[in-house]
Amino acid sequence: MHPKHFGLKTLDLKNKDYMKITELTGKMALLEIEKQFDEMRSRIHNLEQKLLAKTVTVKGYLQGFEEFWQTYPKKRGKGFAEKSWSKIRPDPMLLNTILDSIKAAKRSEEWQKDGGQFIPHPSSWLNAKGWENEYKSFTPAPKPVVEKRIVREVDYEHEKKVALWKCLPEEEQKIRLAAAKQHYKNNQFFEMSSEDVKKKMITGKVLETL
């Protein structure tokens, strides 16, 4: 990085330090140059330490935040939540209290109602010190099981005809079956149908005559 980005001056013809060096010769000039570079390195080091301190401070303010964010059920306004968290700066004990409170709140009726519609935003909860609230555990009542009944519609007229068919003499049954087959003799659909379909069609025609 260029020295001027750290508020430092480079050596140029108009710089008084450079003019001082030009007045020196040999070993004295080299020593003066080394002295100025040492001062420059010292300033850069001090600036780096200040920047590092600021970075560590910011990270310290947000320590434990990600764990809070993963635990909290409503993921809204993370930036606002970070600001609220940096003001609280919880120690490990308070962090555990906050996380335990969130877990208890998740089991409460208020946070479970209407699919979590009434859960406050993270920043609002933090600003209000929501971990100090009392949350009562709530178990939703099981939904009633609706018994499904399958009702078979019975065609009593059809059943009556089937019973009557079974009571007919064997010869009578043969005559009626032959008549039903004769009915479908020139029926193209009947001829192209499977044996099961043919059987149903013949049975239906026989029962019509009863």
Secondary structure, 3 states (H helix, E strand, C coil): CCHHHHCCCCCCCCCHHHHHHHCCCCHHHHHHHHHHHHHHHHHHHHHHHHHHHHHHHHHHHCCCHHHHHHHCCCCCCHHHHHHHHHHHCCCHHHHHHHHHHHHHHHCEHHHHHHHCCCCCCHHHHHHCCHHHCCCCECCCCCCCCCCCCCCCCCCHHHHHHHHHHHHCCHHHHHHHHHHHHHHCCCCHHHHHCCHHHHHHHHHHHHHHCC
